[in-house]
Amino acid sequence: MDLPPALYLPRDDGFEATALTIGPWDPGVQHAGPPAALLAREAELTGGIAGGQTVRLTYDIFGPVPVGPIRVSASVVRPGRRIELVEAVLSGAGDRPLMRLSAWRMRTREDGHADPVPHPAPRRPEDSRPESATFFTEDVAYHRALEWRFAAGSFNSPGPAAAWTRPTCELVHGEPMTALQHLLVMTDAASGISAALDWASATFANVDLSVALTRPPRGKWLGMDATTVLGGTGAAQCFAVLFDSEGPVGRSAQSLFVEPR
């Protein structure tokens, strides 16, 4: 199968989203993972702390992000030599804001203080089960941007799940995908791998994404152990532990708007 080389192609005034960004709900709308990673890239390029660590990323999703031309911009809201806050915005046609990122970044140093944390995944990537999502309407879509291996649970049945992923493409054509970008491409799918409802009977799109990191992710394989909790009122929350082959790196949370199809 021929796949696009990247999730985004650079253009003079922004980026062109490829078919690998297509989400599960509408073939004309992006999955939120790729634009989350694109916004994080812009925030790190704009930040003033060279080599700093991004420790918290909070995304608000204002509306569907189209599969097509988009633009991103960023500014430092709270500058500093040790701590900074960067805001990045993704816009579509007419400069309408569609996603916003607020990212706290910190200067790094080796201080020797690190608590060992048990690894949450029951199996390593090489021992986990390869699987592809069956609920996407397009054959070439977001689920092809990553290689998926499940240590527990499944893409295609309800319930908690733990999965490893490895990129099969670049984020922006001509640039290697960084580990943090990979983590963000993956993490918005936490509510997808741990779906509590049948994809055919309900929609459960998230309106936000929050990622808190204790350290930067490292390596080619990254994973998440995710659980979705229904509130019985049309709202739900998804929580995930995020990890690499060395152990946990942080956690994510998503607020879901649940509706029958």
Buried (B, 14 or more C-beta within 10 A) or exposed (E): EEEBEBBBBEEEEBBBBBBBBBBBBEEEBBBBBBBBBBBBBBBBEBBEBEEBBBBBBBBBBBEBBBBEBBBBBBEBEEEEEEBBBBBBBBBBEEEEEBBBBBBBBBBEEEEEEEEEEEBBBEBBBEEBBEBEBEBBEBEBBBBBBBBBBBBBBBBBEBEBBBBBBBBBBBBBBEEEBBBBBBBBBBBBBBBBBBBBBEBEEBBBBBBBBBBBBBBBBEEBBBBBBBBBEBEEEEBBBBBBBBBBBEBBBBBBBBBBEBEEE
